[in-house]
């Protein structure tokens, strides 16, 4: 987002902040829900239901803290008094899913990635996070033909 504001990037495909900032325009491409999940064999998945605070002693696999998504996850966890004791982090959801599949902990992942050996945790109240992914560009700068074509293509696929 900062690179768009500073003019270092013309167009970006990213997780959108809740409110656009500064001179940046945004367009939602898709929405998804992220849910906490772990291996089916994880101790929390052996229960019919568990409280969010039961996550506290279990290792978490997180996105890096500078991402919009992780900042929102931290806010949701704080609302439910979840204080992470140990964690691993990555910039890529695919890497996080692989770490969870390898038994390295639980994580928030998009619903479409929770399959196979992974299972959503039976938390009550349920913790889920909606996020929007989309395009960002500087509203006061003219986009190149290539950027306009890319934006049009992505909006067409929406």
Secondary structure, DSSP 8 states (H G I E B T S, - for coil): -HHHHTTS-SEEEEE--SS--TTEEEEEEEEEEEEEEEETTSGGGGSS-B-GGGGTTS-EEEE-TTSHHHHHHHHHHHHTT---SSEEEES-HHHHHHHHHTTS-BEEEEGGG--TTEEE--BSS--EEEEEEEEEEETTS---HHHHHHHHHHHHH-
